[in-house]
Amino acid sequence: MVALPPLREVVARHGLTASKALGQNFLFDGQLLARIAAVPSELTDAEVLEIGPGPGGLTRALLAAGARVTAIERDRRCIPALEELGAAYPGRLRVIEGDALAIDAPSLFAGKPHIVANLPYNVGTALLVGWLSADWYPWWQSLTLMFQKEVADRIVADAGDDAYGRLAILAQWRSTARIAMPVHRSAFTPPPKVMSAVVHIVPADAPVGVRLDRLEAVTGAAFGQRRKMLRQSLKGVPGALAALETLGIDPARRAETVSVADFVAVARTLS
């Protein structure tokens, strides 16, 4: 185990404070961070991509777990602290200053990394949607991501749940998603107004004969008017109502009652 100064001491020495504009909330609890780093499969000598490491709390835990970490950080104030951490783990930490939304992350790796991150709240969903929309099998091995609890609930929701919608279907139609652990707001500095949760997503085989653009068209129309019956919400999608009839799906149902598998079946018919 590499001996490191307490993270709070590093933050104080560099004069770092969490930026609300960048959606930052720092985690200092070493035991909690180690638990998050343990969620993916064995990380010894594994490639890991971390987004928004800030002063490096989760980065420490990933390095201690044996990972080789590439960290993308937009806030240049945090770069010196991360460089100090890199010096403590020679050859194990690569720090890239920049906006994760603008960087071609797949090009940074020869293989497939795990993505582990306490995502900035203001870009987390956009990054997730991009990763889930990647070619399949995707360029990453797994996703272990911190979200606001309400976003986490939307990712893992089942048909019939209040949180069920397009994000759940995108996350579940060709991968498995689960909440690995809840995280209380008091664990963060400063504490956010909402609770958080860590979500773990692992890719699976894509259903045969289903195009993502067809699935997105169907779910976009269905949940765009989620209080309406499918016969009304899907009438603008060519072939969708005929697909419902072929598959025996009652057009009087509403989108939130239709399972991921049934949406995939409709998309397959249209593909």
C-alpha positions in Angstrom: 0.0 0.0 0.0 1.4 3.4 -1.0 1.5 5.9 1.9 -0.4 9.0 0.9 -1.3 12.2 2.8 -4.9 12.5 3.8 -7.0 13.7 0.9 -8.4 16.6 2.9 -4.8 17.8 3.5 -4.1 17.6 -0.2 -7.3 19.6 -1.0 -6.4 22.2 1.6 -2.8 22.5 0.4 -3.9 23.2 -3.2 -6.8 25.5 -2.1 -9.4 23.3 -3.8 -13.1 23.8 -3.4 -15.9 22.0 -5.2 -17.1 24.0 -8.2 -20.9 24.2 -8.5 -20.6 25.2 -12.1 -18.7 22.0 -12.9 -21.1 19.8 -10.9 -18.4 18.8 -8.4 -18.9 17.2 -5.0 -15.9 15.7 -3.4 -15.8 12.3 -1.6 -13.2 11.9 1.2 -14.4 8.6 2.9 -11.6 6.1 2.0 -13.7 3.1 2.9 -16.6 4.2 0.7 -14.3 4.9 -2.2 -12.7 1.4 -1.8 -16.1 -0.1 -1.9 -16.9 1.7 -5.2 -13.6 0.6 -6.7 -14.4 -3.0 -5.7 -17.7 -3.0 -7.7 -16.2 -3.9 -11.1 -14.5 -7.2 -11.7 -10.9 -7.7 -10.6 -9.0 -4.5 -11.4 -5.4 -5.7 -11.0 -3.5 -4.4 -14.0 -6.9 -3.5 -15.7 -7.4 -0.3 -17.7 -9.8 2.1 -16.1 -11.2 5.3 -17.4 -12.2 7.8 -14.8 -14.2 11.0 -15.6 -14.0 14.0 -13.4 -11.6 12.7 -10.7 -11.3 16.1 -9.0 -8.6 15.9 -6.3 -8.3 12.2 -6.8 -10.3 10.4 -4.0 -11.7 7.7 -6.2 -8.5 7.6 -8.3 -6.6 6.7 -5.1 -9.0 3.7 -4.5 -8.7 2.5 -8.1 -4.9 2.7 -8.0 -4.8 0.9 -4.7 -7.0 -1.8 -6.3 -4.2 -2.3 -8.9 -5.8 -0.5 -11.9 -4.0 1.5 -14.5 -6.1 4.7 -14.6 -6.7 7.3 -17.3 -8.3 10.3 -15.7 -10.0 13.0 -17.7 -10.3 16.2 -15.7 -11.7 19.5 -16.9 -10.8 21.6 -13.9 -7.2 22.6 -14.2 -7.1 23.5 -10.5 -7.1 19.8 -9.7 -4.3 18.8 -12.1 -1.4 19.4 -9.7 -3.0 17.2 -7.0 -3.5 14.4 -9.6 0.0 14.8 -10.8 1.2 14.3 -7.2 -0.8 11.1 -7.1 0.7 10.0 -10.4 4.2 10.4 -8.9 3.2 8.1 -6.1 2.1 5.4 -8.5 4.7 5.7 -11.3 3.4 4.6 -14.7 -0.1 3.8 -13.4 -1.9 7.2 -13.8 -2.4 9.1 -17.0 -4.1 12.6 -16.5 -5.7 14.3 -19.5 -7.0 17.8 -19.1 -10.1 18.4 -21.1 -13.9 18.0 -21.5 -14.9 14.4 -21.4 -17.8 15.2 -23.8 -15.3 16.4 -26.4 -12.6 13.8 -26.1 -12.5 10.7 -28.2 -12.2 8.3 -25.2 -12.1 5.0 -27.2 -9.0 6.2 -29.0 -7.1 6.4 -25.7 -7.1 2.6 -25.2 -5.7 -0.3 -27.1 -8.2 -2.6 -25.2 -11.5 -2.2 -23.5 -11.4 -0.3 -20.2 -13.7 -0.3 -17.3 -15.3 3.1 -16.8 -15.5 4.1 -13.1 -16.5 7.6 -12.1 -18.2 9.8 -9.6 -19.7 11.7 -12.6 -20.3 15.4 -12.4 -24.0 15.8 -12.1 -24.3 18.2 -15.0 -22.9 15.9 -17.6 -23.5 12.4 -16.2 -26.6 11.5 -18.2 -25.2 12.8 -21.5 -22.0 10.7 -21.0 -24.0 7.6 -20.1 -26.3 7.9 -23.2 -23.2 8.2 -25.4 -21.6 5.1 -23.9 -24.9 3.1 -24.2 -25.3 4.2 -27.8 -21.9 2.9 -28.8 -21.3 0.1 -31.3 -22.0 -3.3 -29.7 -20.1 -5.0 -28.1 -19.1 -1.6 -26.9 -15.5 -0.2 -26.4 -15.8 -0.5 -22.6 -16.0 -3.6 -20.3 -18.3 -2.2 -17.6 -19.7 1.0 -16.2 -19.5 1.8 -12.5 -21.0 5.3 -12.1 -22.3 7.6 -9.4 -25.6 9.3 -10.2 -28.2 11.3 -8.4 -30.6 8.6 -6.9 -33.4 9.7 -9.2 -31.3 9.1 -12.3 -30.1 5.8 -10.9 -33.7 4.7 -10.4 -34.5 5.7 -14.0 -31.6 3.5 -15.3 -32.6 0.3 -13.5 -36.4 0.8 -13.5 -38.8 -2.0 -14.6 -42.0 -1.6 -16.6 -44.7 -0.3 -14.2 -42.3 1.7 -12.1 -42.8 5.5 -11.9 -39.2 5.9 -13.1 -39.5 3.6 -16.1 -38.8 5.3 -19.4 -36.4 5.6 -22.4 -33.3 5.6 -20.2 -34.2 2.3 -18.6 -34.8 0.7 -22.0 -31.5 2.1 -23.4 -29.6 0.7 -20.4 -31.3 -2.7 -20.4 -32.1 -3.8 -23.9 -28.5 -5.1 -24.4 -26.9 -4.8 -21.0 -27.7 -5.5 -17.4 -28.0 -2.7 -14.9 -28.2 -2.7 -11.1 -27.8 -0.3 -8.2 -24.6 -1.4 -6.5 -25.0 0.8 -3.5 -26.8 3.9 -2.2 -24.6 6.8 -1.1 -26.0 9.3 1.4 -25.7 13.0 0.6 -23.7 13.5 3.8 -20.8 11.5 2.3 -20.0 14.4 0.0 -18.3 17.8 0.5 -20.3 19.9 0.0 -23.4 17.8 0.6 -25.7 17.9 -2.5 -29.4 18.4 -2.0 -30.2 14.9 -3.2 -29.2 11.3 -2.4 -26.9 9.4 -4.8 -26.3 5.8 -5.9 -23.7 3.8 -7.7 -25.0 2.0 -10.8 -23.1 -1.0 -12.4 -23.8 -1.8 -16.0 -22.4 -4.8 -17.9 -22.9 -5.3 -21.6 -24.6 -8.4 -23.0 -25.3 -9.7 -26.5 -27.4 -7.3 -28.5 -30.8 -8.9 -29.6 -30.6 -10.2 -33.1 -32.1 -8.1 -35.9 -32.8 -5.0 -33.8 -31.6 -1.6 -34.9 -31.0 1.0 -32.3 -32.5 3.8 -34.4 -35.7 1.9 -34.7 -35.8 1.3 -30.9 -35.2 4.9 -30.3 -37.9 6.0 -32.7 -40.5 3.7 -31.0 -39.5 4.6 -27.4 -39.2 8.3 -28.2 -42.7 8.4 -29.6 -44.2 6.2 -26.9 -42.7 8.0 -23.9 -43.0 11.5 -25.6 -46.7 11.0 -25.0 -46.5 8.6 -22.1 -50.0 9.3 -20.7 -51.6 8.4 -24.1 -52.4 4.9 -25.3 -49.9 3.3 -27.8 -52.5 3.5 -30.6 -52.2 7.3 -30.3 -48.6 7.8 -29.3 -47.2 5.5 -32.0 -49.4 6.4 -34.9 -46.6 8.7 -36.3 -44.1 5.8 -36.4 -44.5 4.0 -39.8 -45.4 0.3 -39.2 -45.6 0.5 -35.4 -49.3 -0.1 -35.0 -49.1 -3.0 -37.4 -46.2 -4.4 -35.3 -48.3 -4.2 -32.2 -51.1 -6.2 -33.8 -48.6 -8.8 -35.1 -47.0 -9.2 -31.7 -50.3 -9.2 -29.8 -49.5 -6.1 -27.8 -52.7 -4.3 -26.8 -52.6 -0.8 -28.4 -54.8 0.5 -25.5 -51.8 0.1 -23.2 -49.5 3.0 -22.2 -45.8 3.1 -22.6 -44.9 2.7 -19.0 -46.6 -0.8 -18.9 -44.7 -2.2 -21.9 -41.6 -4.3 -21.0 -38.1 -3.8 -22.4 -38.5 -7.1 -24.3 -41.8 -6.0 -25.9 -40.3 -2.7 -27.0 -37.4 -4.7 -28.5 -39.8 -7.0 -30.3 -41.6 -4.0 -31.9 -38.2 -2.5 -32.9 -37.2 -5.9 -34.4 -40.4 -5.9 -36.5 -39.6 -2.4 -37.8 -35.9 -3.3 -38.4 
